[in-house]
Amino acid sequence: MTNFISVKNETKRYGTGSHAVTANKNISFEIEPGELTIILGASGAGKSTLLNVLGGMDHLTSGSVNVNGVELGELDKRGLNTYRRKQVGFVFQFYNLVQNLTTVENVELAAEIAPDAIDAVQALTQVGLKDRIENFPAQLSGGEQQRVAIARAMAKNPDLLLADEPTGALDYKTGKKILQLFQDFVRETGKNVIIVTHNLMIRPMADHVIEIADGQVKADKRNKKPTPVAEIEW
Ligand SMILES: Nc1ncnc2c1ncn2[C@@H]1O[C@H](COP(=O)(O)OP(=O)(O)OP(=O)(O)O)[C@@H](O)[C@H]1O
C-alpha cells in the first residue's frame, strides 16, 4: 500500500547558536491511508512541534515530510498556506472558536476556504449539535464547544485531521465522546486522524501508536484490533 504520510529524518530546530532548541531529531515513520494515529509523549517531548510540521503550520529544518504526495519541505509560505487550507483540519485543546460568531458561522468560516467542503449544518448534525447552530460559543459547554471545533475541522472535508490534546480541557465522560467522534470519522470516511496526547490510556483505540521522547521516535507500533472507545477505561 502507498503510504499516506512518509516522514524521513525530520528535524526541527528553533532559534540559532547557543539558544537553539532541537525539538524534533531525525524523526521517521510512515502512516497508511485510513489510520487513526496517536502520537504519545511527555510534556516537552516534541509532539506539538511534529504536529505543526505535519499540518504545515511550521517549516521543518531538515529531512523530508511527504503528505499524500506533497513534499512539505519544498513549499514556501504560500504553498504551505494552500496545503493547510485544502488538506488539513485542526482541533486544539482550547477549541479556538470565534466568540462573536454563532456555531454555524464558525463552521461556515472554515468551510469557505476549502474546495471540497461539506455543508456546515450537516457537519454540526454529525457531531450531535443540530439544535445549537444559532448559539454562540459562550452559551455552550466545553464538550459542546469542542464538538463545534471538530465539526469545523470535518466540514473542510480534509484528507488529514490533526488534534492536539483534544480532550485536555474536558472531563472524562465528555472526553470519551470526543474521542469516539474521531474514531467514527476515520471508520466512516477512510481518512486520516492524528491525535497528540500524553494520555497513555487511550493507546488501545488507535490503529497506530507513535511514541516520542526527547524529540525522537521511541516506539512505533500498530494495533491489529483497535478497541472501540466505549470499551476503554482510564
Ligand atoms: N516556537 C518555539 N520556539 C522555541 N522553542 C520551542 C518552540 N516551540 C517549542 N519549543 C521547544 O521545543 C521543545 C518541544 O516542544 P513541544 O511543544 O513540541 O512539546 P510537546 O511534546 O508538545 O509538549 P506539551 O505536551 O507540553 O505540549 C520544548 O523544549 C519547547 O520548549
The ligand as an SDF file (V2000), in Angstrom:
LIG
                    3D

 31 33  0  0  0  0  0  0  0  0999 V2000
    8.3740   28.3430   18.9260 N   0  0  0  0  0  0  0  0  0  0  0  0
    9.3010   27.7830   19.7060 C   0  0  0  0  0  0  0  0  0  0  0  0
   10.4710   28.4110   19.9480 N   0  0  0  0  0  0  0  0  0  0  0  0
   11.4360   27.8490   20.7050 C   0  0  0  0  0  0  0  0  0  0  0  0
   11.3340   26.6310   21.2800 N   0  0  0  0  0  0  0  0  0  0  0  0
   10.1940   25.9570   21.0890 C   0  0  0  0  0  0  0  0  0  0  0  0
    9.1150   26.4920   20.3050 C   0  0  0  0  0  0  0  0  0  0  0  0
    8.1100   25.5830   20.2860 N   0  0  0  0  0  0  0  0  0  0  0  0
    8.5320   24.5490   21.0300 C   0  0  0  0  0  0  0  0  0  0  0  0
    9.7690   24.7550   21.5140 N   0  0  0  0  0  0  0  0  0  0  0  0
   10.5560   23.8260   22.3380 C   0  0  0  0  0  0  0  0  0  0  0  0
   10.6130   22.5830   21.6980 O   0  0  0  0  0  0  0  0  0  0  0  0
   10.5050   21.5090   22.6380 C   0  0  0  0  0  0  0  0  0  0  0  0
    9.3360   20.6090   22.2770 C   0  0  0  0  0  0  0  0  0  0  0  0
    8.1040   21.3440   22.4550 O   0  0  0  0  0  0  0  0  0  0  0  0
    6.6730   20.7740   22.0310 P   0  0  0  0  0  0  0  0  0  0  0  0
    5.6780   21.8410   22.3220 O   0  0  0  0  0  0  0  0  0  0  0  0
    6.7450   20.2510   20.6620 O   0  0  0  0  0  0  0  0  0  0  0  0
    6.4890   19.5680   23.0380 O   0  0  0  0  0  0  0  0  0  0  0  0
    5.1920   18.7410   23.4380 P   0  0  0  0  0  0  0  0  0  0  0  0
    5.6080   17.3230   23.4740 O   0  0  0  0  0  0  0  0  0  0  0  0
    4.0730   19.1040   22.5410 O   0  0  0  0  0  0  0  0  0  0  0  0
    4.9080   19.2640   24.8900 O   0  0  0  0  0  0  0  0  0  0  0  0
    3.4820   19.5370   25.6390 P   0  0  0  0  0  0  0  0  0  0  0  0
    2.8360   18.2070   25.8350 O   0  0  0  0  0  0  0  0  0  0  0  0
    3.9160   20.1780   26.9300 O   0  0  0  0  0  0  0  0  0  0  0  0
    2.7230   20.4730   24.7640 O   0  0  0  0  0  0  0  0  0  0  0  0
   10.3830   22.1590   24.0060 C   0  0  0  0  0  0  0  0  0  0  0  0
   11.6620   22.1870   24.6030 O   0  0  0  0  0  0  0  0  0  0  0  0
    9.9020   23.5590   23.6690 C   0  0  0  0  0  0  0  0  0  0  0  0
   10.3120   24.4760   24.6670 O   0  0  0  0  0  0  0  0  0  0  0  0
  1  2  1  0
  2  3  1  0
  2  7  2  0
  3  4  2  0
  4  5  1  0
  5  6  2  0
  6  7  1  0
  6 10  1  0
  7  8  1  0
  8  9  2  0
  9 10  1  0
 10 11  1  0
 11 12  1  0
 11 30  1  0
 12 13  1  0
 13 14  1  0
 13 28  1  0
 14 15  1  0
 15 16  1  0
 16 17  2  0
 16 18  1  0
 16 19  1  0
 19 20  1  0
 20 21  2  0
 20 22  1  0
 20 23  1  0
 23 24  1  0
 24 25  2  0
 24 26  1  0
 24 27  1  0
 28 29  1  0
 28 30  1  0
 30 31  1  0
M  END
$$$$
